[in-house]
Amino acid sequence: VARGDVRGLSVGYRVRAARGEGPRELIELALVEVSLVARPMQPLARVHALEAECDRSCECEESRSRR
């Protein structure tokens, strides 16, 4: 990610509320997952910023291991 090799995102969600037919306006979503991918289905789904602090990522790992 830091080198820019993987910049795409895959976002999985469930639609809780939407408006319209054809192109829908999504009003409320339930986020299921977010993954880094090389080729996203939606070309504009991109990583625009990366926080490169090791301490922060270690905190995230510690938080996950407590679940």
PyMOL Python script that loads the backbone (N, CA, C, O; Angstrom):
from pymol import cmd

cmd.read_pdbstr("""\
ATOM      1  N   VAL A   1       0.836  -1.187   0.000  1.00  0.00           N
ATOM      2  CA  VAL A   1       0.000   0.000   0.000  1.00  0.00           C
ATOM      3  C   VAL A   1       0.879   1.248   0.000  1.00  0.00           C
ATOM      4  O   VAL A   1       0.623   2.184  -0.757  1.00  0.00           O
ATOM      5  N   ALA A   2       1.906   1.268   0.836  1.00  0.00           N
ATOM      6  CA  ALA A   2       2.775   2.448   0.921  1.00  0.00           C
ATOM      7  C   ALA A   2       3.455   2.748  -0.415  1.00  0.00           C
ATOM      8  O   ALA A   2       3.652   3.914  -0.756  1.00  0.00           O
ATOM      9  N   ARG A   3       3.815   1.712  -1.175  1.00  0.00           N
ATOM     10  CA  ARG A   3       4.462   1.908  -2.479  1.00  0.00           C
ATOM     11  C   ARG A   3       3.459   2.276  -3.560  1.00  0.00           C
ATOM     12  O   ARG A   3       3.854   2.746  -4.627  1.00  0.00           O
ATOM     13  N   GLY A   4       2.168   2.072  -3.308  1.00  0.00           N
ATOM     14  CA  GLY A   4       1.152   2.382  -4.305  1.00  0.00           C
ATOM     15  C   GLY A   4       0.781   1.204  -5.175  1.00  0.00           C
ATOM     16  O   GLY A   4       0.019   1.363  -6.128  1.00  0.00           O
ATOM     17  N   ASP A   5       1.309   0.003  -4.869  1.00  0.00           N
ATOM     18  CA  ASP A   5       0.989  -1.183  -5.670  1.00  0.00           C
ATOM     19  C   ASP A   5      -0.483  -1.566  -5.551  1.00  0.00           C
ATOM     20  O   ASP A   5      -1.108  -1.979  -6.527  1.00  0.00           O
ATOM     21  N   VAL A   6      -1.019  -1.426  -4.361  1.00  0.00           N
ATOM     22  CA  VAL A   6      -2.426  -1.745  -4.116  1.00  0.00           C
ATOM     23  C   VAL A   6      -3.092  -0.471  -3.634  1.00  0.00           C
ATOM     24  O   VAL A   6      -2.780   0.033  -2.555  1.00  0.00           O
ATOM     25  N   ARG A   7      -4.020   0.053  -4.446  1.00  0.00           N
ATOM     26  CA  ARG A   7      -4.673   1.309  -4.093  1.00  0.00           C
ATOM     27  C   ARG A   7      -6.188   1.206  -4.112  1.00  0.00           C
ATOM     28  O   ARG A   7      -6.874   2.152  -3.724  1.00  0.00           O
ATOM     29  N   GLY A   8      -6.722   0.080  -4.553  1.00  0.00           N
ATOM     30  CA  GLY A   8      -8.166  -0.041  -4.674  1.00  0.00           C
ATOM     31  C   GLY A   8      -8.826  -0.558  -3.415  1.00  0.00           C
ATOM     32  O   GLY A   8      -8.187  -1.185  -2.570  1.00  0.00           O
ATOM     33  N   LEU A   9     -10.113  -0.287  -3.304  1.00  0.00           N
ATOM     34  CA  LEU A   9     -10.908  -0.759  -2.181  1.00  0.00           C
ATOM     35  C   LEU A   9     -12.089  -1.576  -2.682  1.00  0.00           C
ATOM     36  O   LEU A   9     -12.680  -1.268  -3.717  1.00  0.00           O
ATOM     37  N   SER A  10     -12.418  -2.606  -1.943  1.00  0.00           N
ATOM     38  CA  SER A  10     -13.643  -3.363  -2.152  1.00  0.00           C
ATOM     39  C   SER A  10     -14.459  -3.182  -0.882  1.00  0.00           C
ATOM     40  O   SER A  10     -14.010  -3.538   0.208  1.00  0.00           O
ATOM     41  N   VAL A  11     -15.651  -2.631  -1.022  1.00  0.00           N
ATOM     42  CA  VAL A  11     -16.489  -2.341   0.134  1.00  0.00           C
ATOM     43  C   VAL A  11     -17.732  -3.219   0.070  1.00  0.00           C
ATOM     44  O   VAL A  11     -18.498  -3.169  -0.892  1.00  0.00           O
ATOM     45  N   GLY A  12     -17.916  -4.022   1.108  1.00  0.00           N
ATOM     46  CA  GLY A  12     -19.103  -4.872   1.190  1.00  0.00           C
ATOM     47  C   GLY A  12     -20.101  -4.269   2.163  1.00  0.00           C
ATOM     48  O   GLY A  12     -19.737  -3.872   3.270  1.00  0.00           O
ATOM     49  N   TYR A  13     -21.357  -4.202   1.750  1.00  0.00           N
ATOM     50  CA  TYR A  13     -22.384  -3.611   2.606  1.00  0.00           C
ATOM     51  C   TYR A  13     -23.748  -4.215   2.298  1.00  0.00           C
ATOM     52  O   TYR A  13     -23.953  -4.844   1.259  1.00  0.00           O
ATOM     53  N   ARG A  14     -24.675  -4.006   3.231  1.00  0.00           N
ATOM     54  CA  ARG A  14     -26.078  -4.364   3.022  1.00  0.00           C
ATOM     55  C   ARG A  14     -26.863  -3.058   2.967  1.00  0.00           C
ATOM     56  O   ARG A  14     -26.643  -2.154   3.773  1.00  0.00           O
ATOM     57  N   VAL A  15     -27.771  -2.973   2.016  1.00  0.00           N
ATOM     58  CA  VAL A  15     -28.604  -1.775   1.895  1.00  0.00           C
ATOM     59  C   VAL A  15     -29.741  -1.880   2.900  1.00  0.00           C
ATOM     60  O   VAL A  15     -30.521  -2.832   2.871  1.00  0.00           O
ATOM     61  N   ARG A  16     -29.829  -0.905   3.779  1.00  0.00           N
ATOM     62  CA  ARG A  16     -30.925  -0.867   4.765  1.00  0.00           C
ATOM     63  C   ARG A  16     -32.062   0.025   4.294  1.00  0.00           C
ATOM     64  O   ARG A  16     -33.223  -0.219   4.621  1.00  0.00           O
ATOM     65  N   ALA A  17     -31.731   1.059   3.526  1.00  0.00           N
ATOM     66  CA  ALA A  17     -32.764   1.949   2.986  1.00  0.00           C
ATOM     67  C   ALA A  17     -32.241   2.564   1.695  1.00  0.00           C
ATOM     68  O   ALA A  17     -31.083   2.971   1.608  1.00  0.00           O
ATOM     69  N   ALA A  18     -33.125   2.626   0.681  1.00  0.00           N
ATOM     70  CA  ALA A  18     -32.750   3.198  -0.614  1.00  0.00           C
ATOM     71  C   ALA A  18     -33.966   3.883  -1.223  1.00  0.00           C
ATOM     72  O   ALA A  18     -35.105   3.633  -0.829  1.00  0.00           O
ATOM     73  N   ARG A  19     -33.696   4.757  -2.200  1.00  0.00           N
ATOM     74  CA  ARG A  19     -34.750   5.460  -2.920  1.00  0.00           C
ATOM     75  C   ARG A  19     -34.531   5.282  -4.409  1.00  0.00           C
ATOM     76  O   ARG A  19     -33.396   5.289  -4.885  1.00  0.00           O
ATOM     77  N   GLY A  20     -35.629   5.122  -5.145  1.00  0.00           N
ATOM     78  CA  GLY A  20     -35.570   5.130  -6.598  1.00  0.00           C
ATOM     79  C   GLY A  20     -35.408   3.762  -7.228  1.00  0.00           C
ATOM     80  O   GLY A  20     -35.158   2.762  -6.556  1.00  0.00           O
ATOM     81  N   GLU A  21     -35.559   3.754  -8.541  1.00  0.00           N
ATOM     82  CA  GLU A  21     -35.378   2.565  -9.376  1.00  0.00           C
ATOM     83  C   GLU A  21     -34.178   2.816 -10.284  1.00  0.00           C
ATOM     84  O   GLU A  21     -33.725   3.953 -10.413  1.00  0.00           O
ATOM     85  N   GLY A  22     -33.664   1.762 -10.911  1.00  0.00           N
ATOM     86  CA  GLY A  22     -32.479   1.948 -11.764  1.00  0.00           C
ATOM     87  C   GLY A  22     -31.321   2.383 -10.898  1.00  0.00           C
ATOM     88  O   GLY A  22     -30.939   1.656  -9.981  1.00  0.00           O
ATOM     89  N   PRO A  23     -30.738   3.566 -11.160  1.00  0.00           N
ATOM     90  CA  PRO A  23     -29.715   4.023 -10.219  1.00  0.00           C
ATOM     91  C   PRO A  23     -30.400   4.424  -8.907  1.00  0.00           C
ATOM     92  O   PRO A  23     -31.179   5.377  -8.875  1.00  0.00           O
ATOM     93  N   ARG A  24     -30.110   3.705  -7.848  1.00  0.00           N
ATOM     94  CA  ARG A  24     -30.729   3.985  -6.550  1.00  0.00           C
ATOM     95  C   ARG A  24     -29.889   4.964  -5.752  1.00  0.00           C
ATOM     96  O   ARG A  24     -28.668   5.023  -5.897  1.00  0.00           O
ATOM     97  N   GLU A  25     -30.553   5.719  -4.920  1.00  0.00           N
ATOM     98  CA  GLU A  25     -29.861   6.549  -3.939  1.00  0.00           C
ATOM     99  C   GLU A  25     -29.851   5.752  -2.643  1.00  0.00           C
ATOM    100  O   GLU A  25     -30.904   5.469  -2.070  1.00  0.00           O
ATOM    101  N   LEU A  26     -28.668   5.394  -2.190  1.00  0.00           N
ATOM    102  CA  LEU A  26     -28.548   4.607  -0.967  1.00  0.00           C
ATOM    103  C   LEU A  26     -28.622   5.551   0.227  1.00  0.00           C
ATOM    104  O   LEU A  26     -27.800   6.455   0.374  1.00  0.00           O
ATOM    105  N   ILE A  27     -29.616   5.326   1.072  1.00  0.00           N
ATOM    106  CA  ILE A  27     -29.876   6.209   2.204  1.00  0.00           C
ATOM    107  C   ILE A  27     -29.180   5.709   3.468  1.00  0.00           C
ATOM    108  O   ILE A  27     -28.588   6.491   4.212  1.00  0.00           O
ATOM    109  N   GLU A  28     -29.260   4.392   3.702  1.00  0.00           N
ATOM    110  CA  GLU A  28     -28.655   3.816   4.904  1.00  0.00           C
ATOM    111  C   GLU A  28     -28.023   2.479   4.557  1.00  0.00           C
ATOM    112  O   GLU A  28     -28.646   1.644   3.901  1.00  0.00           O
ATOM    113  N   LEU A  29     -26.780   2.274   5.000  1.00  0.00           N
ATOM    114  CA  LEU A  29     -26.034   1.046   4.726  1.00  0.00           C
ATOM    115  C   LEU A  29     -25.547   0.417   6.020  1.00  0.00           C
ATOM    116  O   LEU A  29     -25.337   1.099   7.023  1.00  0.00           O
ATOM    117  N   ALA A  30     -25.371  -0.895   5.978  1.00  0.00           N
ATOM    118  CA  ALA A  30     -24.693  -1.613   7.060  1.00  0.00           C
ATOM    119  C   ALA A  30     -23.368  -2.090   6.485  1.00  0.00           C
ATOM    120  O   ALA A  30     -23.351  -2.959   5.613  1.00  0.00           O
ATOM    121  N   LEU A  31     -22.270  -1.541   6.953  1.00  0.00           N
ATOM    122  CA  LEU A  31     -20.944  -1.902   6.466  1.00  0.00           C
ATOM    123  C   LEU A  31     -20.605  -3.315   6.916  1.00  0.00           C
ATOM    124  O   LEU A  31     -20.691  -3.632   8.102  1.00  0.00           O
ATOM    125  N   VAL A  32     -20.217  -4.170   5.963  1.00  0.00           N
ATOM    126  CA  VAL A  32     -19.883  -5.562   6.257  1.00  0.00           C
ATOM    127  C   VAL A  32     -18.375  -5.768   6.251  1.00  0.00           C
ATOM    128  O   VAL A  32     -17.834  -6.400   7.159  1.00  0.00           O
ATOM    129  N   GLU A  33     -17.685  -5.240   5.231  1.00  0.00           N
ATOM    130  CA  GLU A  33     -16.231  -5.402   5.157  1.00  0.00           C
ATOM    131  C   GLU A  33     -15.622  -4.390   4.210  1.00  0.00           C
ATOM    132  O   GLU A  33     -16.289  -3.870   3.315  1.00  0.00           O
ATOM    133  N   VAL A  34     -14.336  -4.118   4.423  1.00  0.00           N
ATOM    134  CA  VAL A  34     -13.554  -3.278   3.518  1.00  0.00           C
ATOM    135  C   VAL A  34     -12.238  -4.001   3.274  1.00  0.00           C
ATOM    136  O   VAL A  34     -11.534  -4.352   4.221  1.00  0.00           O
ATOM    137  N   SER A  35     -11.903  -4.227   2.001  1.00  0.00           N
ATOM    138  CA  SER A  35     -10.674  -4.943   1.645  1.00  0.00           C
ATOM    139  C   SER A  35      -9.847  -4.117   0.674  1.00  0.00           C
ATOM    140  O   SER A  35     -10.392  -3.369  -0.137  1.00  0.00           O
ATOM    141  N   LEU A  36      -8.527  -4.256   0.760  1.00  0.00           N
ATOM    142  CA  LEU A  36      -7.626  -3.668  -0.229  1.00  0.00           C
ATOM    143  C   LEU A  36      -7.537  -4.609  -1.412  1.00  0.00           C
ATOM    144  O   LEU A  36      -7.356  -5.813  -1.235  1.00  0.00           O
ATOM    145  N   VAL A  37      -7.664  -4.068  -2.626  1.00  0.00           N
ATOM    146  CA  VAL A  37      -7.592  -4.886  -3.836  1.00  0.00           C
ATOM    147  C   VAL A  37      -6.779  -4.156  -4.905  1.00  0.00           C
ATOM    148  O   VAL A  37      -6.672  -2.930  -4.891  1.00  0.00           O
ATOM    149  N   ALA A  38      -6.214  -4.921  -5.821  1.00  0.00           N
ATOM    150  CA  ALA A  38      -5.434  -4.330  -6.910  1.00  0.00           C
ATOM    151  C   ALA A  38      -6.339  -3.723  -7.981  1.00  0.00           C
ATOM    152  O   ALA A  38      -6.008  -2.692  -8.567  1.00  0.00           O
ATOM    153  N   ARG A  39      -7.483  -4.365  -8.235  1.00  0.00           N
ATOM    154  CA  ARG A  39      -8.409  -3.895  -9.276  1.00  0.00           C
ATOM    155  C   ARG A  39      -9.828  -3.797  -8.709  1.00  0.00           C
ATOM    156  O   ARG A  39     -10.557  -4.789  -8.698  1.00  0.00           O
ATOM    157  N   PRO A  40     -10.221  -2.621  -8.243  1.00  0.00           N
ATOM    158  CA  PRO A  40     -11.560  -2.487  -7.679  1.00  0.00           C
ATOM    159  C   PRO A  40     -12.637  -2.525  -8.765  1.00  0.00           C
ATOM    160  O   PRO A  40     -12.394  -2.122  -9.903  1.00  0.00           O
ATOM    161  N   MET A  41     -13.817  -3.008  -8.409  1.00  0.00           N
ATOM    162  CA  MET A  41     -14.943  -3.015  -9.344  1.00  0.00           C
ATOM    163  C   MET A  41     -15.307  -1.580  -9.732  1.00  0.00           C
ATOM    164  O   MET A  41     -15.587  -1.297 -10.897  1.00  0.00           O
ATOM    165  N   GLN A  42     -15.299  -0.686  -8.756  1.00  0.00           N
ATOM    166  CA  GLN A  42     -15.565   0.731  -9.003  1.00  0.00           C
ATOM    167  C   GLN A  42     -14.223   1.460  -9.085  1.00  0.00           C
ATOM    168  O   GLN A  42     -13.534   1.572  -8.071  1.00  0.00           O
ATOM    169  N   PRO A  43     -13.838   1.955 -10.251  1.00  0.00           N
ATOM    170  CA  PRO A  43     -12.519   2.574 -10.420  1.00  0.00           C
ATOM    171  C   PRO A  43     -12.229   3.734  -9.468  1.00  0.00           C
ATOM    172  O   PRO A  43     -11.064   4.015  -9.184  1.00  0.00           O
ATOM    173  N   LEU A  44     -13.256   4.407  -8.975  1.00  0.00           N
ATOM    174  CA  LEU A  44     -13.030   5.538  -8.072  1.00  0.00           C
ATOM    175  C   LEU A  44     -12.896   5.116  -6.612  1.00  0.00           C
ATOM    176  O   LEU A  44     -12.663   5.963  -5.750  1.00  0.00           O
ATOM    177  N   ALA A  45     -13.039   3.833  -6.321  1.00  0.00           N
ATOM    178  CA  ALA A  45     -12.875   3.334  -4.945  1.00  0.00           C
ATOM    179  C   ALA A  45     -11.385   3.157  -4.683  1.00  0.00           C
ATOM    180  O   ALA A  45     -10.824   2.090  -4.930  1.00  0.00           O
ATOM    181  N   ARG A  46     -10.758   4.202  -4.187  1.00  0.00           N
ATOM    182  CA  ARG A  46      -9.301   4.231  -4.031  1.00  0.00           C
ATOM    183  C   ARG A  46      -8.880   4.652  -2.634  1.00  0.00           C
ATOM    184  O   ARG A  46      -9.601   5.366  -1.939  1.00  0.00           O
ATOM    185  N   VAL A  47      -7.695   4.194  -2.236  1.00  0.00           N
ATOM    186  CA  VAL A  47      -7.060   4.664  -1.010  1.00  0.00           C
ATOM    187  C   VAL A  47      -6.417   6.004  -1.346  1.00  0.00           C
ATOM    188  O   VAL A  47      -5.587   6.086  -2.252  1.00  0.00           O
ATOM    189  N   HIS A  48      -6.795   7.050  -0.622  1.00  0.00           N
ATOM    190  CA  HIS A  48      -6.253   8.380  -0.899  1.00  0.00           C
ATOM    191  C   HIS A  48      -5.223   8.823   0.128  1.00  0.00           C
ATOM    192  O   HIS A  48      -4.448   9.743  -0.132  1.00  0.00           O
ATOM    193  N   ALA A  49      -5.205   8.187   1.278  1.00  0.00           N
ATOM    194  CA  ALA A  49      -4.254   8.576   2.324  1.00  0.00           C
ATOM    195  C   ALA A  49      -3.848   7.336   3.098  1.00  0.00           C
ATOM    196  O   ALA A  49      -4.618   6.383   3.221  1.00  0.00           O
ATOM    197  N   LEU A  50      -2.637   7.360   3.616  1.00  0.00           N
ATOM    198  CA  LEU A  50      -2.116   6.237   4.389  1.00  0.00           C
ATOM    199  C   LEU A  50      -1.392   6.794   5.595  1.00  0.00           C
ATOM    200  O   LEU A  50      -0.477   7.607   5.463  1.00  0.00           O
ATOM    201  N   GLU A  51      -1.803   6.355   6.763  1.00  0.00           N
ATOM    202  CA  GLU A  51      -1.113   6.763   7.981  1.00  0.00           C
ATOM    203  C   GLU A  51      -0.040   5.728   8.250  1.00  0.00           C
ATOM    204  O   GLU A  51      -0.351   4.561   8.486  1.00  0.00           O
ATOM    205  N   ALA A  52       1.208   6.134   8.218  1.00  0.00           N
ATOM    206  CA  ALA A  52       2.319   5.190   8.307  1.00  0.00           C
ATOM    207  C   ALA A  52       2.969   5.203   9.682  1.00  0.00           C
ATOM    208  O   ALA A  52       4.196   5.208   9.789  1.00  0.00           O
ATOM    209  N   GLU A  53       2.165   5.207  10.725  1.00  0.00           N
ATOM    210  CA  GLU A  53       2.719   5.180  12.073  1.00  0.00           C
ATOM    211  C   GLU A  53       2.642   3.768  12.615  1.00  0.00           C
ATOM    212  O   GLU A  53       1.549   3.223  12.769  1.00  0.00           O
ATOM    213  N   CYS A  54       3.778   3.170  12.904  1.00  0.00           N
ATOM    214  CA  CYS A  54       3.821   1.803  13.422  1.00  0.00           C
ATOM    215  C   CYS A  54       3.066   1.691  14.736  1.00  0.00           C
ATOM    216  O   CYS A  54       2.336   0.723  14.948  1.00  0.00           O
ATOM    217  N   ASP A  55       3.231   2.665  15.621  1.00  0.00           N
ATOM    218  CA  ASP A  55       2.565   2.606  16.924  1.00  0.00           C
ATOM    219  C   ASP A  55       1.065   2.485  16.763  1.00  0.00           C
ATOM    220  O   ASP A  55       0.421   1.734  17.496  1.00  0.00           O
ATOM    221  N   ARG A  56       0.505   3.204  15.823  1.00  0.00           N
ATOM    222  CA  ARG A  56      -0.942   3.172  15.595  1.00  0.00           C
ATOM    223  C   ARG A  56      -1.375   1.798  15.104  1.00  0.00           C
ATOM    224  O   ARG A  56      -2.376   1.269  15.586  1.00  0.00           O
ATOM    225  N   SER A  57      -0.646   1.202  14.153  1.00  0.00           N
ATOM    226  CA  SER A  57      -1.029  -0.118  13.646  1.00  0.00           C
ATOM    227  C   SER A  57      -0.883  -1.175  14.734  1.00  0.00           C
ATOM    228  O   SER A  57      -1.665  -2.125  14.781  1.00  0.00           O
ATOM    229  N   CYS A  58       0.100  -1.024  15.602  1.00  0.00           N
ATOM    230  CA  CYS A  58       0.256  -1.969  16.716  1.00  0.00           C
ATOM    231  C   CYS A  58      -0.932  -1.880  17.658  1.00  0.00           C
ATOM    232  O   CYS A  58      -1.406  -2.897  18.163  1.00  0.00           O
ATOM    233  N   GLU A  59      -1.419  -0.652  17.900  1.00  0.00           N
ATOM    234  CA  GLU A  59      -2.596  -0.474  18.748  1.00  0.00           C
ATOM    235  C   GLU A  59      -3.797  -1.178  18.138  1.00  0.00           C
ATOM    236  O   GLU A  59      -4.593  -1.785  18.854  1.00  0.00           O
ATOM    237  N   CYS A  60      -3.935  -1.100  16.814  1.00  0.00           N
ATOM    238  CA  CYS A  60      -5.055  -1.756  16.129  1.00  0.00           C
ATOM    239  C   CYS A  60      -4.962  -3.269  16.289  1.00  0.00           C
ATOM    240  O   CYS A  60      -5.964  -3.931  16.560  1.00  0.00           O
ATOM    241  N   GLU A  61      -3.771  -3.810  16.123  1.00  0.00           N
ATOM    242  CA  GLU A  61      -3.582  -5.256  16.267  1.00  0.00           C
ATOM    243  C   GLU A  61      -3.905  -5.706  17.688  1.00  0.00           C
ATOM    244  O   GLU A  61      -4.538  -6.743  17.886  1.00  0.00           O
ATOM    245  N   GLU A  62      -3.471  -4.924  18.676  1.00  0.00           N
ATOM    246  CA  GLU A  62      -3.766  -5.262  20.067  1.00  0.00           C
ATOM    247  C   GLU A  62      -5.262  -5.250  20.320  1.00  0.00           C
ATOM    248  O   GLU A  62      -5.786  -6.116  21.021  1.00  0.00           O
ATOM    249  N   SER A  63      -5.947  -4.276  19.752  1.00  0.00           N
ATOM    250  CA  SER A  63      -7.394  -4.164  19.922  1.00  0.00           C
ATOM    251  C   SER A  63      -8.102  -5.371  19.315  1.00  0.00           C
ATOM    252  O   SER A  63      -9.040  -5.903  19.909  1.00  0.00           O
ATOM    253  N   ARG A  64      -7.660  -5.808  18.133  1.00  0.00           N
ATOM    254  CA  ARG A  64      -8.266  -6.976  17.474  1.00  0.00           C
ATOM    255  C   ARG A  64      -8.058  -8.242  18.289  1.00  0.00           C
ATOM    256  O   ARG A  64      -8.959  -9.075  18.386  1.00  0.00           O
ATOM    257  N   SER A  65      -6.880  -8.390  18.872  1.00  0.00           N
ATOM    258  CA  SER A  65      -6.575  -9.621  19.604  1.00  0.00           C
ATOM    259  C   SER A  65      -7.387  -9.737  20.892  1.00  0.00           C
ATOM    260  O   SER A  65      -7.543 -10.833  21.430  1.00  0.00           O
ATOM    261  N   ARG A  66      -7.901  -8.621  21.386  1.00  0.00           N
ATOM    262  CA  ARG A  66      -8.716  -8.641  22.612  1.00  0.00           C
ATOM    263  C   ARG A  66     -10.152  -9.057  22.348  1.00  0.00           C
ATOM    264  O   ARG A  66     -10.864  -9.413  23.287  1.00  0.00           O
ATOM    265  N   ARG A  67     -10.597  -9.024  21.108  1.00  0.00           N
ATOM    266  CA  ARG A  67     -12.000  -9.343  20.781  1.00  0.00           C
ATOM    267  C   ARG A  67     -12.296 -10.797  20.953  1.00  0.00           C
ATOM    268  O   ARG A  67     -13.425 -11.228  20.720  1.00  0.00           O
TER     269      ARG A  67
END
""", "prot")
cmd.dss("prot")
cmd.show_as("cartoon", "prot")
cmd.util.cbc("prot")
cmd.orient("prot")
